[in-house]
Amino acid sequence: MNVHKYQLKADRKLHIFQFISEGPKGKIPKLVEFTETNLHDFYNLAFGDKDPKTGKINDEITTNNGDTEKVLATVVAAVYAFTDKYPEVWVYATGSTKTRTRLY
Amino acid sequence: MTIKELNKRKTPIVAIDTTLDKYNGKVLFPEKLAKANEVLKRIGLPKVKK
């Protein structure tokens, strides 16, 4: 399956990724973060909307920009990029709600 | 690597943006991380079949 993805940008460590969601709600920057948990080499995946004015991140918001599949494909691409650089790590991911976890 | 090989790869082409380095050392989703740590502590490591 080849789903379209957004262009990804990342920090030098490839722990933080950013892309821009485009749709009826306009251009919304999104951040994907890989953070090491208390277990060595176990990383938590989290992503959400970045408020361009405040810089705050919100992972519970429902953006409704009509591009859910493309956003998720882009997050998956970030996982591939992260694990390509760090092949020995594990990635743990859940949604902010049970519904989202089932979707992911 | 040829264009054909690049298109077949699952690993995307990622542009490095040094302005994102400012997030290094910061936890952007602390509640998510705390929840993950709690679950991993309770459930432990996954069993890997070799």
N, CA and C atoms of all chains as a GROMACS GRO file, in nm:
protein
  462
    1MET      N    1   0.084  -0.121   0.000
    1MET     CA    2   0.000   0.000   0.000
    1MET      C    3   0.088   0.126   0.000
    2ASN      N    4   0.064   0.217  -0.094
    2ASN     CA    5   0.148   0.335  -0.104
    2ASN      C    6   0.063   0.458  -0.078
    3VAL      N    7   0.060   0.504   0.046
    3VAL     CA    8  -0.019   0.621   0.083
    3VAL      C    9   0.070   0.745   0.076
    4HIS      N   10   0.014   0.855   0.029
    4HIS     CA   11   0.090   0.980   0.023
    4HIS      C   12   0.127   1.025   0.163
    5LYS      N   13   0.245   1.089   0.171
    5LYS     CA   14   0.293   1.136   0.299
    5LYS      C   15   0.336   1.282   0.286
    6TYR      N   16   0.345   1.349   0.399
    6TYR     CA   17   0.399   1.484   0.400
    6TYR      C   18   0.551   1.479   0.409
    7GLN      N   19   0.612   1.588   0.367
    7GLN     CA   20   0.758   1.598   0.376
    7GLN      C   21   0.796   1.612   0.524
    8LEU      N   22   0.894   1.532   0.564
    8LEU     CA   23   0.938   1.534   0.703
    8LEU      C   24   1.065   1.616   0.720
    9LYS      N   25   1.070   1.689   0.830
    9LYS     CA   26   1.194   1.755   0.872
    9LYS      C   27   1.227   1.699   1.011
   10ALA      N   28   1.354   1.697   1.046
   10ALA     CA   29   1.390   1.641   1.176
   10ALA      C   30   1.509   1.715   1.234
   11ASP      N   31   1.528   1.701   1.365
   11ASP     CA   32   1.648   1.753   1.429
   11ASP      C   33   1.764   1.659   1.393
   12ARG      N   34   1.884   1.698   1.433
   12ARG     CA   35   2.002   1.621   1.393
   12ARG      C   36   2.005   1.481   1.452
   13LYS      N   37   1.939   1.464   1.567
   13LYS     CA   38   1.939   1.332   1.632
   13LYS      C   39   1.827   1.243   1.578
   14LEU      N   40   1.738   1.299   1.500
   14LEU     CA   41   1.618   1.229   1.450
   14LEU      C   42   1.530   1.181   1.565
   15HIS      N   43   1.519   1.264   1.670
   15HIS     CA   44   1.428   1.236   1.780
   15HIS      C   45   1.300   1.318   1.768
   16ILE      N   46   1.310   1.429   1.697
   16ILE     CA   47   1.195   1.518   1.678
   16ILE      C   48   1.174   1.536   1.528
   17PHE      N   49   1.050   1.514   1.484
   17PHE     CA   50   1.016   1.532   1.344
   17PHE      C   51   0.904   1.635   1.335
   18GLN      N   52   0.905   1.708   1.226
   18GLN     CA   53   0.798   1.805   1.204
   18GLN      C   54   0.748   1.794   1.061
   19PHE      N   55   0.620   1.808   1.044
   19PHE     CA   56   0.563   1.818   0.910
   19PHE      C   57   0.442   1.910   0.916
   20ILE      N   58   0.396   1.952   0.799
   20ILE     CA   59   0.285   2.047   0.792
   20ILE      C   60   0.164   1.979   0.730
   21SER      N   61   0.057   1.971   0.809
   21SER     CA   62  -0.068   1.916   0.758
   21SER      C   63  -0.140   2.025   0.679
   22GLU      N   64  -0.188   1.991   0.559
   22GLU     CA   65  -0.257   2.089   0.476
   22GLU      C   66  -0.397   2.041   0.442
   23GLY      N   67  -0.494   2.128   0.467
   23GLY     CA   68  -0.631   2.091   0.438
   23GLY      C   69  -0.725   2.208   0.458
   24PRO      N   70  -0.856   2.180   0.472
   24PRO     CA   71  -0.955   2.287   0.487
   24PRO      C   72  -0.930   2.380   0.607
   25LYS      N   73  -0.862   2.327   0.709
   25LYS     CA   74  -0.832   2.410   0.827
   25LYS      C   75  -0.702   2.488   0.810
   26GLY      N   76  -0.642   2.476   0.694
   26GLY     CA   77  -0.519   2.550   0.666
   26GLY      C   78  -0.394   2.467   0.688
   27LYS      N   79  -0.282   2.534   0.711
   27LYS     CA   80  -0.154   2.465   0.732
   27LYS      C   81  -0.128   2.453   0.882
   28ILE      N   82  -0.122   2.329   0.926
   28ILE     CA   83  -0.105   2.306   1.070
   28ILE      C   84   0.022   2.228   1.095
   29PRO      N   85   0.118   2.287   1.166
   29PRO     CA   86   0.242   2.212   1.193
   29PRO      C   87   0.218   2.102   1.296
   30LYS      N   88   0.280   1.988   1.271
   30LYS     CA   89   0.267   1.875   1.363
   30LYS      C   90   0.407   1.827   1.402
   31LEU      N   91   0.418   1.785   1.525
   31LEU     CA   92   0.546   1.734   1.576
   31LEU      C   93   0.533   1.588   1.615
   32VAL      N   94   0.637   1.512   1.585
   32VAL     CA   95   0.646   1.372   1.626
   32VAL      C   96   0.770   1.361   1.714
   33GLU      N   97   0.754   1.302   1.830
   33GLU     CA   98   0.866   1.296   1.925
   33GLU      C   99   0.893   1.152   1.967
   34PHE      N  100   1.020   1.116   1.969
   34PHE     CA  101   1.061   0.986   2.022
   34PHE      C  102   1.141   1.015   2.149
   35THR      N  103   1.091   0.969   2.262
   35THR     CA  104   1.156   0.996   2.391
   35THR      C  105   1.187   0.864   2.460
   36GLU      N  106   1.310   0.850   2.509
   36GLU     CA  107   1.345   0.726   2.577
   36GLU      C  108   1.270   0.715   2.708
   37THR      N  109   1.216   0.598   2.733
   37THR     CA  110   1.144   0.573   2.857
   37THR      C  111   1.244   0.537   2.966
   38ASN      N  112   1.193   0.491   3.079
   38ASN     CA  113   1.282   0.448   3.187
   38ASN      C  114   1.357   0.319   3.150
   39LEU      N  115   1.309   0.250   3.046
   39LEU     CA  116   1.378   0.130   2.998
   39LEU      C  117   1.472   0.171   2.885
   40HIS      N  118   1.597   0.131   2.900
   40HIS     CA  119   1.697   0.168   2.800
   40HIS      C  120   1.659   0.113   2.663
   41ASP      N  121   1.669   0.196   2.561
   41ASP     CA  122   1.639   0.159   2.423
   41ASP      C  123   1.490   0.138   2.395
   42PHE      N  124   1.406   0.174   2.491
   42PHE     CA  125   1.261   0.173   2.468
   42PHE      C  126   1.216   0.318   2.454
   43TYR      N  127   1.162   0.351   2.339
   43TYR     CA  128   1.124   0.488   2.312
   43TYR      C  129   0.973   0.501   2.300
   44ASN      N  130   0.922   0.608   2.357
   44ASN     CA  131   0.780   0.638   2.345
   44ASN      C  132   0.759   0.729   2.224
   45LEU      N  133   0.660   0.694   2.141
   45LEU     CA  134   0.626   0.777   2.026
   45LEU      C  135   0.506   0.864   2.064
   46ALA      N  136   0.518   0.992   2.039
   46ALA     CA  137   0.406   1.082   2.062
   46ALA      C  138   0.401   1.184   1.950
   47PHE      N  139   0.281   1.226   1.914
   47PHE     CA  140   0.272   1.334   1.814
   47PHE      C  141   0.148   1.419   1.839
   48GLY      N  142   0.154   1.541   1.793
   48GLY     CA  143   0.042   1.632   1.813
   48GLY      C  144   0.058   1.760   1.734
   49ASP      N  145  -0.039   1.847   1.750
   49ASP     CA  146  -0.036   1.975   1.680
   49ASP      C  147   0.050   2.074   1.756
   50LYS      N  148   0.124   2.152   1.680
   50LYS     CA  149   0.203   2.259   1.740
   50LYS      C  150   0.131   2.391   1.715
   51ASP      N  151   0.106   2.464   1.823
   51ASP     CA  152   0.044   2.596   1.807
   51ASP      C  153   0.155   2.691   1.761
   52PRO      N  154   0.144   2.744   1.638
   52PRO     CA  155   0.253   2.828   1.587
   52PRO      C  156   0.271   2.959   1.666
   53LYS      N  157   0.164   2.999   1.735
   53LYS     CA  158   0.174   3.125   1.811
   53LYS      C  159   0.241   3.102   1.946
   54THR      N  160   0.197   2.998   2.016
   54THR     CA  161   0.248   2.975   2.152
   54THR      C  162   0.363   2.874   2.155
   55GLY      N  163   0.371   2.791   2.051
   55GLY     CA  164   0.472   2.685   2.049
   55GLY      C  165   0.432   2.565   2.130
   56LYS      N  166   0.313   2.569   2.191
   56LYS     CA  167   0.268   2.457   2.274
   56LYS      C  168   0.220   2.342   2.185
   57ILE      N  169   0.232   2.220   2.241
   57ILE     CA  170   0.196   2.100   2.169
   57ILE      C  171   0.069   2.040   2.229
   58ASN      N  172  -0.018   1.992   2.143
   58ASN     CA  173  -0.144   1.933   2.190
   58ASN      C  174  -0.164   1.800   2.119
   59ASP      N  175  -0.164   1.690   2.197
   59ASP     CA  176  -0.183   1.560   2.135
   59ASP      C  177  -0.325   1.507   2.153
   60GLU      N  178  -0.412   1.587   2.212
   60GLU     CA  179  -0.550   1.543   2.232
   60GLU      C  180  -0.647   1.612   2.136
   61ILE      N  181  -0.594   1.707   2.060
   61ILE     CA  182  -0.680   1.784   1.972
   61ILE      C  183  -0.724   1.699   1.853
   62THR      N  184  -0.844   1.727   1.802
   62THR     CA  185  -0.888   1.665   1.677
   62THR      C  186  -0.882   1.775   1.572
   63THR      N  187  -0.782   1.766   1.485
   63THR     CA  188  -0.756   1.875   1.392
   63THR      C  189  -0.864   1.888   1.286
   64ASN      N  190  -0.916   1.772   1.241
   64ASN     CA  191  -1.019   1.773   1.136
   64ASN      C  192  -0.973   1.844   1.010
   65ASN      N  193  -0.852   1.814   0.965
   65ASN     CA  194  -0.802   1.878   0.844
   65ASN      C  195  -0.821   1.789   0.721
   66GLY      N  196  -0.897   1.679   0.738
   66GLY     CA  197  -0.932   1.593   0.625
   66GLY      C  198  -0.818   1.509   0.571
   67ASP      N  199  -0.716   1.488   0.651
   67ASP     CA  200  -0.599   1.416   0.600
   67ASP      C  201  -0.545   1.313   0.699
   68THR      N  202  -0.636   1.248   0.769
   68THR     CA  203  -0.596   1.153   0.874
   68THR      C  204  -0.500   1.047   0.822
   69GLU      N  205  -0.537   0.987   0.708
   69GLU     CA  206  -0.455   0.879   0.652
   69GLU      C  207  -0.316   0.929   0.616
   70LYS      N  208  -0.308   1.047   0.559
   70LYS     CA  209  -0.180   1.104   0.518
   70LYS      C  210  -0.096   1.136   0.641
   71VAL      N  211  -0.161   1.188   0.745
   71VAL     CA  212  -0.089   1.220   0.870
   71VAL      C  213  -0.033   1.093   0.931
   72LEU      N  214  -0.115   0.989   0.939
   72LEU     CA  215  -0.068   0.864   0.999
   72LEU      C  216   0.043   0.801   0.916
   73ALA      N  217   0.031   0.809   0.783
   73ALA     CA  218   0.136   0.757   0.696
   73ALA      C  219   0.266   0.833   0.719
   74THR      N  220   0.257   0.961   0.745
   74THR     CA  221   0.375   1.043   0.770
   74THR      C  222   0.438   1.006   0.905
   75VAL      N  223   0.354   0.981   1.004
   75VAL     CA  224   0.406   0.939   1.135
   75VAL      C  225   0.477   0.805   1.122
   76VAL      N  226   0.418   0.714   1.045
   76VAL     CA  227   0.482   0.583   1.021
   76VAL      C  228   0.616   0.602   0.951
   77ALA      N  229   0.620   0.695   0.857
   77ALA     CA  230   0.746   0.725   0.788
   77ALA      C  231   0.851   0.773   0.889
   78ALA      N  232   0.808   0.851   0.986
   78ALA     CA  233   0.901   0.899   1.090
   78ALA      C  234   0.954   0.781   1.171
   79VAL      N  235   0.867   0.682   1.196
   79VAL     CA  236   0.910   0.562   1.268
   79VAL      C  237   1.016   0.488   1.188
   80TYR      N  238   0.994   0.476   1.057
   80TYR     CA  239   1.094   0.410   0.971
   80TYR      C  240   1.228   0.485   0.976
   81ALA      N  241   1.220   0.617   0.969
   81ALA     CA  242   1.342   0.697   0.971
   81ALA      C  243   1.415   0.680   1.104
   82PHE      N  244   1.339   0.683   1.213
   82PHE     CA  245   1.398   0.671   1.347
   82PHE      C  246   1.462   0.534   1.366
   83THR      N  247   1.391   0.429   1.330
   83THR     CA  248   1.444   0.294   1.351
   83THR      C  249   1.554   0.259   1.250
   84ASP      N  250   1.558   0.331   1.139
   84ASP     CA  251   1.668   0.312   1.043
   84ASP      C  252   1.798   0.365   1.104
   85LYS      N  253   1.785   0.478   1.176
   85LYS     CA  254   1.903   0.536   1.240
   85LYS      C  255   1.940   0.460   1.368
   86TYR      N  256   1.837   0.414   1.440
   86TYR     CA  257   1.859   0.343   1.567
   86TYR      C  258   1.797   0.203   1.557
   87PRO      N  259   1.858   0.111   1.486
   87PRO     CA  260   1.795  -0.019   1.458
   87PRO      C  261   1.777  -0.108   1.580
   88GLU      N  262   1.846  -0.076   1.691
   88GLU     CA  263   1.839  -0.163   1.807
   88GLU      C  264   1.726  -0.126   1.903
   89VAL      N  265   1.655  -0.015   1.876
   89VAL     CA  266   1.556   0.034   1.973
   89VAL      C  267   1.418  -0.028   1.951
   90TRP      N  268   1.334  -0.016   2.056
   90TRP     CA  269   1.194  -0.052   2.050
   90TRP      C  270   1.113   0.077   2.056
   91VAL      N  271   1.002   0.078   1.986
   91VAL     CA  272   0.915   0.196   1.988
   91VAL      C  273   0.780   0.158   2.047
   92TYR      N  274   0.740   0.232   2.149
   92TYR     CA  275   0.612   0.209   2.216
   92TYR      C  276   0.518   0.323   2.175
   93ALA      N  277   0.396   0.287   2.133
   93ALA     CA  278   0.303   0.391   2.088
   93ALA      C  279   0.160   0.359   2.131
   94THR      N  280   0.094   0.459   2.183
   94THR     CA  281  -0.050   0.448   2.212
   94THR      C  282  -0.114   0.581   2.173
   95GLY      N  283  -0.246   0.580   2.162
   95GLY     CA  284  -0.318   0.703   2.135
   95GLY      C  285  -0.355   0.772   2.266
   96SER      N  286  -0.399   0.895   2.256
   96SER     CA  287  -0.440   0.967   2.376
   96SER      C  288  -0.577   0.920   2.426
   97THR      N  289  -0.646   0.841   2.340
   97THR     CA  290  -0.771   0.776   2.381
   97THR      C  291  -0.768   0.632   2.332
   98LYS      N  292  -0.858   0.548   2.387
   98LYS     CA  293  -0.861   0.407   2.345
   98LYS      C  294  -0.900   0.396   2.198
   99THR      N  295  -0.986   0.484   2.152
   99THR     CA  296  -1.029   0.484   2.012
   99THR      C  297  -0.910   0.510   1.921
  100ARG      N  298  -0.829   0.605   1.959
  100ARG     CA  299  -0.712   0.638   1.878
  100ARG      C  300  -0.610   0.524   1.880
  101THR      N  301  -0.595   0.461   1.995
  101THR     CA  302  -0.501   0.349   2.003
  101THR      C  303  -0.544   0.238   1.908
  102ARG      N  304  -0.675   0.211   1.902
  102ARG     CA  305  -0.724   0.108   1.810
  102ARG      C  306  -0.696   0.148   1.666
  103LEU      N  307  -0.714   0.274   1.635
  103LEU     CA  308  -0.688   0.322   1.498
  103LEU      C  309  -0.541   0.307   1.461
  104TYR      N  310  -0.454   0.348   1.554
  104TYR     CA  311  -0.310   0.343   1.525
  104TYR      C  312  -0.262   0.200   1.509
  105MET      N  313   2.278   0.496  -0.499
  105MET     CA  314   2.141   0.441  -0.499
  105MET      C  315   2.062   0.504  -0.616
  106THR      N  316   1.990   0.422  -0.690
  106THR     CA  317   1.915   0.473  -0.804
  106THR      C  318   1.781   0.529  -0.756
  107ILE      N  319   1.713   0.605  -0.843
  107ILE     CA  320   1.581   0.661  -0.810
  107ILE      C  321   1.482   0.548  -0.784
  108LYS      N  322   1.496   0.442  -0.864
  108LYS     CA  323   1.405   0.328  -0.848
  108LYS      C  324   1.422   0.266  -0.710
  109GLU      N  325   1.547   0.250  -0.669
  109GLU     CA  326   1.576   0.192  -0.537
  109GLU      C  327   1.527   0.285  -0.427
  110LEU      N  328   1.544   0.414  -0.445
  110LEU     CA  329   1.498   0.512  -0.347
  110LEU      C  330   1.346   0.506  -0.331
  111ASN      N  331   1.276   0.491  -0.443
  111ASN     CA  332   1.130   0.486  -0.438
  111ASN      C  333   1.079   0.360  -0.370
  112LYS      N  334   1.160   0.254  -0.375
  112LYS     CA  335   1.118   0.126  -0.314
  112LYS      C  336   1.139   0.127  -0.164
  113ARG      N  337   1.230   0.211  -0.118
  113ARG     CA  338   1.265   0.213   0.025
  113ARG      C  339   1.148   0.262   0.110
  114LYS      N  340   1.134   0.202   0.226
  114LYS     CA  341   1.030   0.249   0.319
  114LYS      C  342   1.082   0.366   0.401
  115THR      N  343   1.213   0.372   0.416
  115THR     CA  344   1.270   0.482   0.493
  115THR      C  345   1.257   0.611   0.411
  116PRO      N  346   1.193   0.713   0.467
  116PRO     CA  347   1.170   0.834   0.389
  116PRO      C  348   1.295   0.921   0.380
  117ILE      N  349   1.291   1.015   0.290
  117ILE     CA  350   1.396   1.117   0.285
  117ILE      C  351   1.355   1.227   0.382
  118VAL      N  352   1.442   1.252   0.478
  118VAL     CA  353   1.411   1.348   0.583
  118VAL      C  354   1.509   1.465   0.574
  119ALA      N  355   1.454   1.586   0.574
  119ALA     CA  356   1.540   1.705   0.572
  119ALA      C  357   1.577   1.740   0.716
  120ILE      N  358   1.705   1.768   0.738
  120ILE     CA  359   1.748   1.806   0.873
  120ILE      C  360   1.723   1.955   0.891
  121ASP      N  361   1.651   1.987   0.996
  121ASP     CA  362   1.619   2.127   1.027
  121ASP      C  363   1.680   2.157   1.164
  122THR      N  364   1.788   2.231   1.165
  122THR     CA  365   1.861   2.254   1.290
  122THR      C  366   1.780   2.338   1.389
  123THR      N  367   1.675   2.406   1.342
  123THR     CA  368   1.592   2.483   1.436
  123THR      C  369   1.516   2.388   1.530
  124LEU      N  370   1.502   2.262   1.489
  124LEU     CA  371   1.433   2.164   1.573
  124LEU      C  372   1.525   2.114   1.685
  125ASP      N  373   1.655   2.143   1.675
  125ASP     CA  374   1.748   2.102   1.781
  125ASP      C  375   1.712   2.165   1.916
  126LYS      N  376   1.637   2.275   1.912
  126LYS     CA  377   1.600   2.342   2.038
  126LYS      C  378   1.514   2.251   2.127
  127TYR      N  379   1.451   2.150   2.067
  127TYR     CA  380   1.366   2.057   2.143
  127TYR      C  381   1.448   1.946   2.208
  128ASN      N  382   1.577   1.934   2.174
  128ASN     CA  383   1.661   1.831   2.234
  128ASN      C  384   1.667   1.849   2.386
  129GLY      N  385   1.649   1.740   2.457
  129GLY     CA  386   1.656   1.746   2.602
  129GLY      C  387   1.525   1.787   2.665
  130LYS      N  388   1.428   1.822   2.583
  130LYS     CA  389   1.296   1.859   2.637
  130LYS      C  390   1.198   1.747   2.609
  131VAL      N  391   1.104   1.726   2.702
  131VAL     CA  392   0.999   1.626   2.680
  131VAL      C  393   0.872   1.703   2.644
  132LEU      N  394   0.829   1.687   2.520
  132LEU     CA  395   0.714   1.764   2.472
  132LEU      C  396   0.581   1.704   2.517
  133PHE      N  397   0.580   1.574   2.544
  133PHE     CA  398   0.457   1.506   2.585
  133PHE      C  399   0.482   1.434   2.718
  134PRO      N  400   0.501   1.510   2.827
  134PRO     CA  401   0.538   1.447   2.954
  134PRO      C  402   0.434   1.350   3.008
  135GLU      N  403   0.308   1.380   2.986
  135GLU     CA  404   0.202   1.290   3.037
  135GLU      C  405   0.204   1.158   2.962
  136LYS      N  406   0.224   1.168   2.833
  136LYS     CA  407   0.232   1.045   2.751
  136LYS      C  408   0.349   0.959   2.795
  137LEU      N  409   0.462   1.023   2.821
  137LEU     CA  410   0.582   0.950   2.863
  137LEU      C  411   0.561   0.886   2.999
  138ALA      N  412   0.498   0.960   3.089
  138ALA     CA  413   0.471   0.907   3.223
  138ALA      C  414   0.379   0.786   3.215
  139LYS      N  415   0.282   0.794   3.127
  139LYS     CA  416   0.188   0.683   3.110
  139LYS      C  417   0.260   0.561   3.051
  140ALA      N  418   0.346   0.587   2.955
  140ALA     CA  419   0.423   0.478   2.893
  140ALA      C  420   0.511   0.410   2.997
  141ASN      N  421   0.576   0.489   3.081
  141ASN     CA  422   0.662   0.434   3.186
  141ASN      C  423   0.581   0.350   3.284
  142GLU      N  424   0.462   0.396   3.312
  142GLU     CA  425   0.375   0.324   3.406
  142GLU      C  426   0.335   0.189   3.347
  143VAL      N  427   0.298   0.187   3.221
  143VAL     CA  428   0.255   0.063   3.155
  143VAL      C  429   0.373  -0.033   3.144
  144LEU      N  430   0.488   0.018   3.104
  144LEU     CA  431   0.605  -0.069   3.089
  144LEU      C  432   0.649  -0.126   3.223
  145LYS      N  433   0.631  -0.049   3.330
  145LYS     CA  434   0.666  -0.097   3.463
  145LYS      C  435   0.570  -0.208   3.506
  146ARG      N  436   0.444  -0.190   3.469
  146ARG     CA  437   0.340  -0.286   3.511
  146ARG      C  438   0.347  -0.413   3.427
  147ILE      N  439   0.363  -0.399   3.297
  147ILE     CA  440   0.357  -0.513   3.207
  147ILE      C  441   0.495  -0.572   3.179
  148GLY      N  442   0.597  -0.488   3.178
  148GLY     CA  443   0.732  -0.537   3.153
  148GLY      C  444   0.764  -0.542   3.005
  149LEU      N  445   0.873  -0.611   2.973
  149LEU     CA  446   0.922  -0.616   2.836
  149LEU      C  447   0.844  -0.719   2.755
  150PRO      N  448   0.827  -0.696   2.625
  150PRO     CA  449   0.760  -0.796   2.541
  150PRO      C  450   0.849  -0.919   2.524
  151LYS      N  451   0.783  -1.034   2.507
  151LYS     CA  452   0.860  -1.156   2.488
  151LYS      C  453   0.896  -1.166   2.340
  152VAL      N  454   1.024  -1.182   2.314
  152VAL     CA  455   1.069  -1.187   2.175
  152VAL      C  456   1.101  -1.330   2.137
  153LYS      N  457   1.041  -1.377   2.032
  153LYS     CA  458   1.067  -1.513   1.984
  153LYS      C  459   1.188  -1.511   1.893
  154LYS      N  460   1.283  -1.598   1.923
  154LYS     CA  461   1.405  -1.603   1.839
  154LYS      C  462   1.408  -1.724   1.749
   0.00000   0.00000   0.00000
